[in-house]
Amino acid sequence: MIPFLGLAKLFSNPLTKYLGEKAIGYFEHKSEILKNERIAEIELSKEVQVQQIKSSEKSWKDEYLTIVFTCILVAHFIPQSMPFMAQGWQLLKLAPSEFWWVILTIVSGSFGMNIMDKFKK
């Protein structure tokens, strides 16, 4: 029982009480900040999920472009289509640069990239 009397004297000291109150206040404040940060993170993740859902509604364009480019690639290896593919590339060499900018814009827009910003640097 005697060791507890020493603790009682320590806690009755005004300086100890002040420091204890300050420490408790600090931890309460810190926990409130953490709680607010977690709430903000949860709200942000909800917003990101909504954006993903909205963008997935338009994703059929991505699949369409992927299928088109895959078919073009595969057509290069089918013997019956090889002459047509070579002729197509010869014709594309004559295409103006604006045509390639349009194609680049369509493909990059579909896949969510902004290539134009990279060229502006």
Secondary structure, DSSP 8 states (H G I E B T S, - for coil): -HHHHHHHHHHHSHHHHHHHHHHHHHHHHHHHHHHHHHHHHHHHHHHHHHHHHHHHHTTHHHHHHHHHHHHHHHHTTSTTTHHHHHHHHHHHHTS-HHHHHHHHHHHHHHTT--HHHHHH-
